[in-house]
Amino acid sequence: LEFNCRMGDPETQPIMARIKSDFADVVEQAIDGTLDRAEIEWDRRTALGVVMAAGGYPESPRQDDVIHGLPANGCEIDSDCFVFHAGTRAHDGQTLTSGGRVLCVTALGDSVKIAQSRAYRAIESIRFDGMQYRRDIGFRAIGRGAAR
C-alpha cells in the first residue's frame, strides 16, 4: 500500500484560493502533529482554476517565452482572482516560461459560472508565445446545474 500526500498542480490552486486562514500556521500545526486541532477558515465560494500551458506541452514544452499581462504584483488580479506560477522564472526583469504548466488562473465566485467567467476574463489579458489552455473548464458542472 502506498499513500502520497502532496500539493499537486493544478488541484491545489483552487483549494489555496479558498483558505482564509494563515496557511503557514496550518503547516506549522501539521509539523507539530496538532493538525487535528487546526481551525481553518474557508471561503465558501466556488473556486475554479484554468491551467495555461507552454506551447508543445506535454511532449516538449517551449521555454523562455516572455509572459505579458501579469498583474503588477505577479499573482493577485483582484480579491477574487489569482495567478499561480508553476512553470515560470524571472530573468532581467521579465517573467519567462520555464515548464509545461506555466500558470494557473484561479477565480472565486458564488457559482461555477461566475468563477469560470472571472478566470477566463483574466486569461484574456495574459499572453505568451505558444500559450495554450482548455476552454471547457467548468462547463460540465454548469451543464449539470451545479450551484457550487
C-alpha positions, 0 to 999 in steps of 0.5 A: 500500500502506498499513500502520497500526500502532496500539493499537486498542480493544478488541484491545489490552486483552487483549494489555496484560493479558498483558505482564509486562514494563515496557511503557514500556521496550518503547516506549522500545526501539521509539523507539530502533529496538532493538525487535528486541532487546526481551525481553518477558515474557508471561503465558501465560494466556488473556486475554479482554476484554468491551467495555461500551458507552454506551447508543445506541452506535454511532449516538449514544452517551449521555454523562455517565452516572455509572459505579458499581462501579469498583474503588477504584483505577479499573482493577485488580479483582484480579491477574487482572482489569482495567478499561480506560477508553476512553470515560470522564472524571472530573468532581467526583469521579465517573467519567462516560461520555464515548464509545461504548466506555466500558470494557473488562473484561479477565480472565486465566485458564488457559482461555477459560472461566475468563477469560470467567467472571472478566470477566463476574463483574466486569461484574456489579458495574459499572453505568451508565445505558444500559450495554450489552455482548455476552454471547457473548464467548468462547463460540465458542472454548469451543464449539470446545474451545479450551484457550487 
